[in-house]
Amino acid sequence: MTFDMKMLLPAADHGEKPDPGQDVSYHMLRSALFARH
């Protein structure tokens, strides 16, 4: 699931893994994007 995280947030472009707190935001963003599809 790391491929779409880089596509969603440019902040993940540095290659570091997101913090546990940010992981929730990633799931919310992915859910919102996938819901549109």
C-alpha positions in Angstrom: 0.0 0.0 0.0 3.0 2.3 -0.1 2.7 3.0 -3.8 -0.4 5.1 -3.5 0.8 6.9 -0.4 3.6 8.5 -2.4 1.1 9.5 -5.1 -1.4 11.0 -2.5 1.0 13.0 -0.4 4.2 14.6 -1.8 5.5 14.7 1.8 6.2 11.0 1.5 8.4 11.6 -1.4 11.5 11.7 0.9 11.1 8.0 1.3 10.5 7.9 5.1 7.6 5.9 6.4 4.6 7.9 7.7 4.1 8.2 11.5 1.4 6.0 13.1 -0.7 9.2 13.5 -0.3 10.1 9.8 -1.2 6.6 8.8 -4.7 7.3 9.8 -4.8 10.3 7.5 -3.4 8.1 4.7 -6.2 5.6 5.1 -8.8 8.4 5.2 -7.4 10.0 2.0 -7.2 6.6 0.2 -10.8 5.8 1.3 -12.0 9.2 -0.1 -10.1 8.8 -3.3 -11.2 5.2 -3.9 -14.7 6.1 -3.0 -14.8 8.5 -6.0 -13.6 5.8 -8.3 
